[in-house]
């Protein structure tokens, strides 16, 4: 019987670590540690993003709303990856799925558009892996200050070759970072999946 422990990983926590690694600061460190410890601190930016996404779904944003209006939304994808000493349960919830065109649409809201933000993200890699029938992942990015939208940007990410190897390497690098920086114990405590606790006292 396989007794290897299983830990949950998402694009959110890996992107948080990547941002901290690329832009080290007290703020990015705190943000990563909050994500690691499952501490969610809403702010005006996250609230604006959630509000914008809901408005798109409600038909309030013209062509963007029309694009996604009749498509399935908020679907979960899950896969388990094997590593020598543990398993990783990779999970993610997409915004919009187009089963006919085999596309995922992800709605983003930002004050200043920077394409590198999306090029450097693991989100499209993880979601393309979680949904094997999908050929392209599209970031639909609304740009503008406060509640004003000045432009819509589309970042197309087609399915790359050797995707599983790329995903496993991204997770392995993340695990190495946790171990090298004394975060591994916290991760194993906070992100462990215990499937059977009938005999626990």
C-alpha positions as CSV (number, residue, x, y, z in Angstrom):
1,X,0.0,0.0,0.0
2,X,1.4,3.4,-1.0
3,X,2.0,5.4,2.1
4,X,3.7,8.4,0.5
5,X,2.3,11.7,1.8
6,X,0.4,14.0,-0.6
7,X,0.7,17.8,-0.6
8,X,-1.5,20.2,-2.5
9,X,0.0,22.8,-4.9
10,X,-1.6,25.5,-6.9
11,X,-0.5,28.1,-9.4
12,X,-1.1,30.8,-6.7
13,X,1.5,29.6,-4.3
14,X,4.1,28.8,-7.0
15,X,3.6,32.3,-8.5
16,X,3.9,33.8,-5.1
17,X,7.3,32.1,-4.5
18,X,8.4,33.1,-8.0
19,X,7.6,36.8,-7.4
20,X,9.4,36.8,-4.1
21,X,12.4,35.1,-5.7
22,X,12.5,37.6,-8.6
23,X,11.6,40.7,-6.6
24,X,12.8,40.1,-3.0
25,X,11.5,42.6,-0.5
26,X,9.8,42.6,2.9
27,X,6.5,42.9,1.2
28,X,6.9,40.1,-1.3
29,X,8.3,37.9,1.5
30,X,5.3,38.6,3.6
31,X,2.9,38.0,0.7
32,X,4.6,34.6,0.0
33,X,4.5,33.6,3.7
34,X,0.8,34.5,3.9
35,X,0.1,32.3,0.9
36,X,2.2,29.5,2.4
37,X,0.3,29.8,5.7
38,X,-3.1,30.1,4.0
39,X,-3.7,33.6,5.3
40,X,-5.8,35.6,2.8
41,X,-5.7,39.3,3.2
42,X,-8.1,41.0,0.8
43,X,-7.1,44.5,-0.5
44,X,-8.5,47.0,-2.9
45,X,-6.7,45.3,-5.8
46,X,-8.0,41.8,-5.2
47,X,-11.4,43.2,-4.5
48,X,-11.3,45.1,-7.8
49,X,-10.3,42.0,-9.7
50,X,-13.0,39.9,-8.2
51,X,-15.6,42.6,-8.9
52,X,-14.5,43.0,-12.5
53,X,-14.6,39.3,-13.1
54,X,-18.2,39.2,-11.8
55,X,-19.2,42.2,-13.9
56,X,-17.8,40.4,-17.0
57,X,-19.9,37.4,-16.2
58,X,-23.0,39.6,-15.6
59,X,-22.6,41.1,-19.1
60,X,-21.5,44.6,-18.2
61,X,-18.3,44.7,-20.3
62,X,-19.3,44.6,-24.0
63,X,-17.3,42.3,-26.3
64,X,-15.4,40.8,-23.3
65,X,-18.7,39.7,-21.7
66,X,-20.1,38.5,-25.1
67,X,-17.0,36.4,-25.6
68,X,-17.6,34.4,-22.4
69,X,-21.4,34.8,-21.9
70,X,-22.5,31.3,-23.0
71,X,-19.5,29.3,-22.0
72,X,-18.9,27.0,-18.9
73,X,-17.3,28.8,-16.0
74,X,-15.5,28.1,-12.7
75,X,-14.5,24.5,-13.5
76,X,-11.9,22.6,-11.4
77,X,-9.1,20.5,-12.7
78,X,-7.0,18.1,-10.6
79,X,-4.1,15.8,-11.2
80,X,-1.7,13.8,-8.9
81,X,2.0,13.9,-9.7
82,X,4.4,11.3,-8.4
83,X,7.7,12.3,-6.8
84,X,10.2,9.9,-5.1
85,X,9.2,10.7,-1.5
86,X,5.7,12.2,-1.8
87,X,2.9,13.0,-4.2
88,X,1.7,16.4,-5.4
89,X,-2.0,17.1,-5.8
90,X,-2.1,19.9,-8.4
91,X,-5.3,21.8,-8.5
92,X,-6.8,24.8,-10.2
93,X,-10.1,26.4,-11.1
94,X,-10.4,28.0,-14.5
95,X,-12.5,31.2,-15.2
96,X,-14.0,30.2,-18.6
97,X,-13.8,27.2,-20.8
98,X,-14.6,27.1,-24.5
99,X,-15.0,23.3,-25.3
100,X,-15.6,23.9,-29.0
101,X,-12.4,26.0,-29.6
102,X,-10.6,24.1,-26.8
103,X,-9.6,27.3,-25.1
104,X,-9.3,28.6,-21.5
105,X,-10.0,32.3,-20.9
106,X,-8.6,33.8,-17.7
107,X,-9.9,37.3,-16.8
108,X,-7.4,39.7,-15.3
109,X,-7.6,43.3,-14.0
110,X,-4.5,45.5,-13.7
111,X,-3.6,49.2,-13.4
112,X,-0.5,48.9,-15.7
113,X,-0.2,46.0,-18.2
114,X,3.2,44.2,-18.3
115,X,3.2,41.2,-20.6
116,X,6.2,39.7,-18.7
117,X,3.8,39.2,-15.7
118,X,1.9,36.6,-17.7
119,X,4.9,35.2,-19.6
120,X,6.5,34.4,-16.3
121,X,3.4,33.0,-14.7
122,X,3.0,29.2,-14.2
123,X,-0.8,29.5,-14.3
124,X,-1.2,28.8,-18.1
125,X,1.3,25.9,-17.8
126,X,-0.5,24.3,-14.9
127,X,-4.0,24.8,-16.4
128,X,-3.0,23.5,-19.8
129,X,-1.6,20.4,-18.0
130,X,-4.8,20.0,-15.8
131,X,-7.0,20.3,-18.9
132,X,-5.4,18.0,-21.5
133,X,-8.0,18.7,-24.3
134,X,-7.2,22.5,-24.2
135,X,-4.9,23.8,-26.9
136,X,-4.6,27.5,-25.9
137,X,-4.8,29.5,-22.7
138,X,-5.8,33.2,-23.1
139,X,-5.1,35.9,-20.5
140,X,-7.8,38.6,-21.1
141,X,-6.3,41.6,-19.3
142,X,-8.2,44.8,-18.7
143,X,-5.9,47.7,-18.0
144,X,-6.5,51.1,-16.4
145,X,-6.4,53.0,-13.1
146,X,-9.0,52.6,-10.4
147,X,-12.3,51.6,-12.1
148,X,-11.4,53.0,-15.5
149,X,-10.5,50.6,-18.3
150,X,-8.3,52.1,-21.0
151,X,-7.4,49.0,-22.9
152,X,-7.9,45.2,-23.2
153,X,-4.9,43.0,-23.8
154,X,-4.9,39.4,-25.0
155,X,-2.0,37.1,-24.2
156,X,-2.2,33.8,-26.0
157,X,-0.4,30.8,-24.6
158,X,-0.5,27.7,-26.8
159,X,0.2,24.3,-25.4
160,X,4.0,23.8,-25.3
161,X,5.9,20.6,-26.0
162,X,7.1,18.5,-23.0
163,X,4.5,20.2,-20.8
164,X,4.5,17.5,-18.0
165,X,8.3,17.8,-17.7
166,X,8.0,21.6,-17.5
167,X,5.3,21.4,-14.8
168,X,7.2,18.9,-12.8
169,X,10.4,21.0,-12.9
170,X,8.5,24.1,-11.8
171,X,7.1,22.1,-8.8
172,X,10.5,20.5,-8.0
173,X,12.2,23.9,-8.1
174,X,9.5,25.2,-5.7
175,X,10.1,22.3,-3.3
176,X,13.8,22.9,-3.4
177,X,13.3,26.5,-2.5
178,X,11.0,25.5,0.4
179,X,13.7,23.1,1.8
180,X,16.6,25.5,1.3
181,X,14.8,28.4,3.0
182,X,13.3,26.5,6.0
183,X,9.7,26.6,4.7
184,X,9.3,22.9,4.1
185,X,8.0,22.0,7.5
186,X,5.4,24.7,7.3
187,X,4.4,23.6,3.8
188,X,4.0,20.0,4.8
189,X,1.8,21.0,7.7
190,X,-0.4,23.5,5.9
191,X,-0.8,21.8,2.6
192,X,-1.0,18.1,3.5
193,X,-3.9,16.1,2.2
194,X,-4.9,13.4,4.7
195,X,-7.3,11.0,2.8
196,X,-7.9,8.6,5.7
197,X,-8.1,9.7,9.3
198,X,-10.6,7.1,10.6
199,X,-8.1,5.7,13.1
200,X,-6.9,9.1,14.3
201,X,-7.5,9.7,18.0
